[in-house]
């Protein structure tokens, strides 16, 4: 059984439009808020979103706070303690270890009738636990995004929930525009937004779906919300092998799909994103064909062979996404959202040809790096023969 959500769907889905997926009206509770990843990411999300995190939990650390630039976030031992202190919320973000995710989700659902959405950042959740999470959320009428994801963000509403979409300076990457993004990869969600800006395309809602075996908010859910979102003229999808989530989906608007992972067929053991390694008969080539059939194209787009239709294009290189989108939208007379910002050509900040006589195509002249890197490079050049300090990523 599942709660009643959007009519005509065989399962519960509560969010009808991408415009409602991440808003400044959402109030957020973060489980394991003082963990290593959350401690670094949550303050940036909180500030960028105008202060959307009402409290966090960390058993045994109740009474502590997580400092941010706009004020401290209180920490409680449990969700119940936070609610009893008067901190209402409708969205939960889960940073717990894999073994604790099911119980964390159960706590959120059990003690908070006002819960409407959960974002699970944790990866490698056991399949059995993921099934129980799905069942609990469906019964309670709660949308789940993840696991193994970096959450959602909205460039129009200047909001992000869970994870690090947009990086440490989301205001520089999440530029208002008309393109929605749905990506199995959290890191590439941000990269694609940056790449689109080079061609003049901004974004609406960005969804990092994750790629564990269970993708709770999947491509079909995204497509429904895309069709209902008046801001979004088109979408970009980044898809990996594994699962049948993208099969026979009605996108309703132009889509550029980047399908990667043809190497999966050559592997003898599972690696990388768990879901990308799951299933059979659902290879990257299969997914390319699903999208080609949906768009009415017969080949992959490349700069040398720009195959597109009004419905979309398929690429296998994320660097080709911006140009492919521009070509698709041009068929309907649509132009980019703003003037192009830079280009994706290779621009080395430092170069040393070791005295080799390189061909002109390889002998690239260095360019001045953007700050603060330009000043750092200038200082390094003064340290001839010195050992350059390295910083962990």
N, C-alpha and C positions, 0 to 999 in steps of 0.2 A: 504494500500500500504506500501511496505517497500523497503529500499534501496537494491541495488544488493550487495550481499556478497558472501559467499561460495556457489558454484553452487549446485543444486539439493536439497537444504534445503527450506522448505516452509516458512521460516522466515529469517530475517537478522542475520547473525553471521559473524563477521569480523575477529576474531582471529582463525587461522587455526591450530596452534600447541601450546601445553603448553609452549614450549620454547619462545613463543612470548607474553605470557600473562603478564609477569612482567619483564621488562628489565631496565638496567641502562640508556638506551636511552629515556625512558619515562620521560616527564616533567610533573610535578604534580601541580595542584592548589587545595588548601584545603578550602572548605567553612566552616565558623565558626571555623577558625584555633585557635582562642584564647579561645574557649570553654573549659570546665573543662577536658573532656576526650582527646580532640585533643592536648591541651597544654602539657599533660603528654606523649602522644604516638608519636606525629609527630616528635619531635626532635630525638628520637631514630631511627625512620624509615629513617629520612633524613640522619643521620650520617651513618647508616648501608648501605644505598643505594648510598653512595658517593655524596650526595647533590642533590637529585632528585626533591625537592619541590622548585618551582620557586617563588611562592608567595601564600598568603592566603587572605581570605576576612573576615571582621568583621565590619558590618555597624556601623558607628560612631566612629570607632577606626583607621581609615586610618592614616597612618604615623607612627604607632607603629610597633614593630618588635617582632618576636618570637625567642629568643636566642637559639642557638644550639652550640654544641662543635666545629663545623666547620664553624660557621658564622651565622649571623642573617638572618631570613626569613622575607622579607618585608610584611606588611599588608596593604590592601587597603579596601576602603568602598564597592567596587563592583568588579565583574569580569572585566567589561569594563575598569575601572580605571587601573587595573593591565595590561591588554592588551595594553592600550594606553601608558603605561610606558615602553613598549617593552618586556614584559615578556610572551613569547609564551609558550603554553602548549598543550598537547594532552590527558591528563588524569585528571579527576576531582574526588576529594574525598569529600563526603558529611557527615558532622557531625551535620547538622541542626536538630532542634526539628522536630518531626513527621509532624506537621502542615505546616512546611516550606520547606519540601523536594521537593514537586512537583514544587514549584516556583523556588527553587534553581537549580533543574535539567533543568527547562525551560530556566533559565538565561544562564547556561553553554552552552546549545545547540544553543540558539538564537544568542549569541554574538561571538561564537568561531567556525567558519567553520572547524578548524583543530582538533576539539574534536573527539577522537576515542573510549574513554573508560571512564566509570563512576563507582566508587566504593561507595556504599551507606552503611555506618556503622549504621545509624539510624534504630531503630527497631519500631515495631507497627505502620507502615505506613498504612493509611486508604486504603482499597481495591480499592476504586474509584480512589484515587491518584496513586496507583500502576499501575492501568490500563492505566491512562493517561501518566505516565512515560514510560511505555512499548511502547505505541503508538508513543510518541515523539521520543524516541530513535530508534525505528524501521524505522521511516520515515527519520531520519537524518543519519542513518548508524552508530550508536553508540552502542557498547557493554555495558551492565549494569551488575554489579556483586552486589548481595545483594537483598533487604535490610536485616538489622539485621545481618550483617556479620562482620568479621574482615579482609576482604580484601584478597589479594593474596601475595605470596612470592615465590622467586626462590632461591634455595640453591646453584645453580651453578653460577648464576649471582650476588649473594649477594645483593638481592633487595627485598624490601617489599613495598607494596602500600596499604595504608589505614589500620587502625587497628593495633593490637599488636601481630601478629603471631611471635612466637619465644620468646615472653616475653620481659623483659628489656634487655636481653643479647642474641639477636637472633643468634649471631655468635656461641654460645654454643649449640644451638638446631638445627639450620638449617644446617645440615651436608650434604655435597655433596654425592649423591648416585644415585640409579636407580629406586626409588619408588615415584610415584606421590600420593598425598593425596587430597581427596575431602570430605568435612565434613559439615553436617548441623550445627554442633556446632563449634563456633570459638575457645573456650577454648580447646576442645578435638583435634582440628587440631594440636595444639602445643603438647599436651600430647601424641598423637599418634606418632609424630615425635620423641619425647623423648623415647617412648617405643620401637620403631623400632631400635633405636641405640643400645639398650641393646642386640639385637640379631645380630647386625652388618649391619643393613640396613640404608642407608642414603636416602635423598630425592632429588627430582627434583623440581617440582612445587607443591605448596600447595595452595589449594583453599578453603576458608571459604565461603560456598554458602549462609549461613544464613538460617533461617527457618520461615520467614514471609509467609503469604499465597501465595504471588507471589515470586517464586525463579527465578530471571531473567536469571542468568547463571546457568543452571540446569545440571543434570546428563548426559543427552543426548549430550549437548554441550561439557561437560568435556570428554566424551567418544570419541567424534570425535577428539578433540585436543590431547587426549592420543594416539590414533592410529597414529597420524602424528608426534609424538615426539620421535625421535630416541634415546634420553637419557633415557626415561622411559621404563623399562622392565616389570613393573607391577604397580598396583595401590591398594590403600586402600580406602574404602568408609565407612563413618559413616552416617547412615541413620536413620531418625526418622519417625514415622507414619505421614500420611498427604500427599495428592497428589499422582499422578501416574507418577512422574518424572522418576522413575527407572524401569518402566514396559517395558519389551521387548526391552531393550537397547543392541546394539551390542558393547560389550566392546573391543573386538579385542585383548586384552592382559590379562594375569592372574590378577585376582582381589580377594582380601579378603574383604568381606562386613560385617561390624558390624551393626546389626540391633537391635535397642533398643526400649523400650516403650510399652511392652506388657500390661503395666498397663493402657494404654489409654482406653481400652475397659471397665474398671471398673469406669471411671470417669463420673460424672453427670454434670460437668461444665468445661469450657475451662480454662486451666492453661498453664504456660510455653510458649515455642515457639509457636507462633500463628499458623503457618502452621502445626505443629505437632498435633494440635487439630482439623484440618479442614478435612472435607470430611467424607464419610462413605464407608464401604467395602474396605478400604485401611489401614487395621490394620498392626501392626508389623508382625503378623503371615503371612499376605498376602505378605508383602515385602520379608520376609524370603523365601517364596515359589517362588517368582519371581526370586530371586538370585539362589536358588537351581536349578530351571529349566534351568537357563542360564549356570550354572557350571556343571550340570549333577551329582549332589550329592543328597543324600536322607535324610540327617540329618545335624544338626548343629555340627560344630567342637568343641570338648573339648579335653583337654589333655588326658582324659581317653578314649575318643572315637574319634580319629583324622581322621575325614572324609574329604578328599580333592580330587580334581581332578587337571589335568593340567590347567584347566580353572579357578579354584578358590576354595574358601571355604567361609562358612557363620559362623560367630561367634556372640555371644550375650554379650560378655565380652571383653572390649578393651584390657585387660591384655593378652588375648589369641591371639591377632592379630600378634605379632612378630613370635611366633612359628608356627602359621597357615601359614603365608607367607613363612617361610623357608621350610615347608613341601610341599607347593604347588610348589615352584620354584625348589625344589630338584627333582621333577618328570620329569623336563626338563633338569636336570643336571646343573642348575644355582646355584651359591653360593652367600652368602652375600657380601656386598660391602667392608667390613672391619672387623677386629676382634671385637667380642662382647665387649660392654662397660657396665660392671656391670650386674645386674640381676633385675628382678621384685619381688624377694622374700622380705618379710617384714623384714625391718632392723630398729628396734627402736633405737632412739638416747637417750631416757631416759626410765627408767622402775621402777616400784614400785609394787611389788606383794602383798603389805599389809600383809605380813606374811602368805599368803595362800600357801598351798601345791598344786601347779598347775601341770597338766600333762606336760610331756616333750615337747609336741607339742605347748603348750601355754607359757611355761617359756622361752621366747626368751631373750637371752643375748644382752644387748645394744652394739652398734658398735660406732666407732668414726665418728662423722658427718663431712661432708666436710666443708671447710671454706667458709664463715666466721662464720658458725653456731657452729663449734666446740669451738671456743674461747668464743662465747656468752654463750654456755651451761656451760663451765668451770667456767665462772664468776658467773652464776646463782647458781651453786652448792656451791659457797662461801657464798651466801646470805641465810643461813639457818634461816628459820622463817621470812624472809623478804617478803614484798609484791612485786611480780614480775611485772615490768612495762609491760603494754600491748600496742601493736601498732595496729591501725586500718588497715584492709586489703585494 
